[in-house]
Amino acid sequence: MFTILLALIYLIPIIFIRRFHTVNNIITVNLCFAAICCAMFWTFLIIMEIFYASSSYNGNVCIVATYFEMMCNLQVSLAIVGASFNRLCSIVYHTKPFLRTKKWTIICVIGQWAVGIILSLPDLPFNDSSCDDQLWKAIYKFIIIVIVPSIICLMNNMMIFKYVRSSTNRVQTSLENAKNNAQQHQHGGAQFIYTQQSLIIPLLVR
């Protein structure tokens, strides 16, 4: 419930205040909505386990619950990946205006939810007579929900770090070159003044 309340605190101002309709806030809304869906599902599942324990292990209920368990958890991971990917695009590919538009962000959000729905399909236990989770499904869930999103986020962050570091090095090199050029001009000006003095002073003495 605390997760739902915290997410709503973020969502309500962003949705109803027009000036908050930015690219970053769209990503925030998507992450909050995924968290709300996940929290609501687990709240519902806990209530079912407490008050309707016998019904929760029914074949049809088990199939639906198993699918939504996978999908809700996966959508949170994919929302985090989506936020990481959009940050990568805004930093590394900042010269491409389309990647900073609301249209691109909405396409990414729709794609994220579609991917989450599709990747959760193998978890549907059509041929299972019980609610027991099979080993291959547990491994599949762990890889899809934890391992793959973590690797993608790590790669995105590494690419961002590499780009920022190379940009910083370029800026430092440019500053050093400008400093060297300024020193050379200053030295050249001093040498020119000294030469003029060495020519004019003997004339004045004469």
C-alpha positions in Angstrom: 0.0 0.0 0.0 2.9 2.4 0.7 4.2 1.8 -2.8 0.8 2.6 -4.3 0.5 5.8 -2.2 4.0 7.0 -3.1 3.5 6.3 -6.8 0.2 8.2 -6.7 1.9 11.2 -5.1 4.1 11.4 -8.2 1.4 10.5 -10.7 -1.4 13.0 -9.8 0.6 16.3 -10.2 2.2 15.0 -13.4 -1.1 14.0 -15.0 -3.2 17.0 -14.0 -0.6 19.8 -14.3 0.1 20.6 -18.0 3.6 22.0 -17.6 4.7 18.7 -16.1 4.0 16.9 -19.3 7.6 16.4 -20.3 9.6 13.5 -21.6 11.2 12.7 -18.2 7.9 12.8 -16.5 6.3 10.5 -19.0 9.0 8.0 -18.1 8.3 8.6 -14.4 4.6 8.0 -15.0 5.3 4.8 -16.7 7.5 3.6 -13.9 4.9 4.6 -11.3 2.1 2.9 -13.2 4.1 -0.3 -13.4 4.8 -0.2 -9.7 1.2 0.4 -8.9 0.1 -2.6 -11.1 2.7 -4.8 -9.4 1.7 -3.6 -5.9 -2.0 -4.0 -6.6 -1.5 -7.6 -7.9 0.5 -8.7 -4.9 -2.0 -7.1 -2.5 -4.8 -8.9 -4.3 -2.9 -12.2 -4.2 -2.2 -11.9 -0.5 -5.9 -11.2 0.2 -6.8 -14.3 -1.9 -4.3 -16.4 0.0 -5.6 -15.3 3.4 -9.4 -15.3 2.8 -9.9 -17.6 -0.2 -7.0 -20.1 0.2 -9.0 -22.9 -1.4 -10.1 -20.9 -4.4 -6.6 -19.5 -5.1 -5.3 -23.0 -6.0 -8.1 -23.6 -8.5 -6.9 -24.4 -12.0 -8.2 -21.4 -13.8 -7.4 -18.9 -11.0 -3.9 -20.4 -10.8 -3.3 -19.9 -14.5 -4.4 -16.3 -14.4 -2.5 -15.5 -11.2 0.7 -17.1 -12.5 0.6 -15.1 -15.7 0.0 -11.8 -14.0 2.6 -12.5 -11.4 5.2 -12.8 -14.2 3.9 -9.9 -16.2 3.6 -7.4 -13.3 7.0 -8.1 -12.0 8.5 -8.0 -15.5 6.9 -4.6 -16.3 8.6 -3.0 -13.4 12.0 -4.3 -14.6 11.3 -3.2 -18.2 10.2 0.2 -17.0 13.6 0.7 -15.3 15.3 -0.5 -18.5 13.1 1.9 -20.5 14.2 4.8 -18.3 17.9 3.8 -18.6 17.5 3.5 -22.4 15.9 6.9 -22.7 18.7 8.5 -20.6 21.2 6.8 -22.9 19.5 8.3 -26.0 19.2 11.8 -24.5 22.9 11.9 -23.6 24.8 9.8 -26.2 22.5 10.6 -29.2 21.6 14.2 -28.2 22.1 15.3 -31.8 19.1 13.3 -32.9 16.0 15.5 -32.1 13.4 12.7 -32.5 14.9 10.7 -29.7 14.1 13.6 -27.3 10.5 13.9 -28.3 7.3 12.8 -26.4 6.4 10.7 -29.5 9.5 8.6 -29.2 9.0 8.2 -25.4 5.4 7.0 -25.9 6.6 4.5 -28.6 9.1 3.2 -26.1 6.5 2.9 -23.4 4.0 1.0 -25.6 6.8 -1.2 -26.8 7.8 -2.0 -23.2 4.3 -3.1 -22.3 3.9 -5.2 -25.4 7.3 -6.9 -24.8 6.3 -7.6 -21.2 3.0 -9.1 -22.2 4.6 -11.3 -24.8 7.5 -12.5 -22.7 5.1 -13.5 -19.9 3.2 -15.9 -22.2 5.6 -18.9 -21.7 4.7 -18.9 -18.0 1.1 -19.8 -18.7 0.7 -23.4 -17.3 -1.8 -24.6 -19.9 -1.0 -28.3 -19.3 -0.4 -28.2 -15.6 -3.1 -29.7 -13.3 -1.6 -28.0 -10.2 -0.1 -24.6 -9.2 3.3 -26.0 -8.7 6.0 -24.0 -10.4 8.3 -26.0 -12.6 12.0 -25.6 -12.5 12.4 -24.3 -16.0 9.8 -21.7 -15.4 11.5 -20.5 -12.2 14.8 -20.2 -14.2 13.0 -18.4 -17.0 11.4 -15.9 -14.6 14.8 -15.2 -12.9 16.6 -14.6 -16.2 13.9 -12.5 -17.8 13.0 -10.4 -14.7 16.4 -10.0 -13.0 19.4 -11.0 -15.2 18.5 -9.6 -18.6 17.3 -6.2 -17.4 20.3 -5.8 -15.1 22.7 -6.5 -17.9 20.9 -4.0 -20.2 21.0 -1.3 -17.6 24.6 -2.0 -16.9 25.5 -1.8 -20.6 23.6 1.5 -20.9 25.3 3.0 -17.9 28.7 1.9 -19.2 28.0 3.5 -22.6 26.9 6.7 -20.9 30.0 6.8 -18.7 32.3 6.1 -21.7 30.6 8.9 -23.7 30.8 11.4 -20.8 34.4 10.6 -20.1 35.4 11.0 -23.7 33.5 14.3 -23.9 35.3 15.5 -20.8 38.7 14.6 -22.2 37.8 16.5 -25.4 36.8 19.5 -23.5 40.0 19.4 -21.4 42.1 19.0 -24.5 40.4 22.0 -26.1 41.0 24.1 -23.0 44.7 23.1 -22.9 45.1 24.0 -26.5 43.4 27.3 -26.0 45.7 28.0 -23.0 48.8 27.1 -25.0 47.7 29.3 -27.9 47.1 32.2 -25.5 50.5 31.7 -24.0 52.2 31.6 -27.4 50.4 34.8 -28.4 51.5 36.5 -25.1 55.1 35.3 -25.6 55.0 36.5 -29.2 53.7 39.9 -28.2 56.4 40.3 -25.5 59.1 39.4 -28.0 57.7 41.9 -30.5 57.8 44.7 -27.9 61.4 43.8 -26.9 62.5 43.9 -30.6 60.9 47.3 -31.1 62.6 48.6 -28.0 66.0 47.3 -29.1 65.6 49.2 -32.4 64.2 52.5 -31.0 66.4 53.0 -28.0 69.7 53.2 -30.0 68.1 55.8 -32.3 67.0 57.9 -29.3 70.5 57.7 -27.8 72.1 59.0 -31.0 
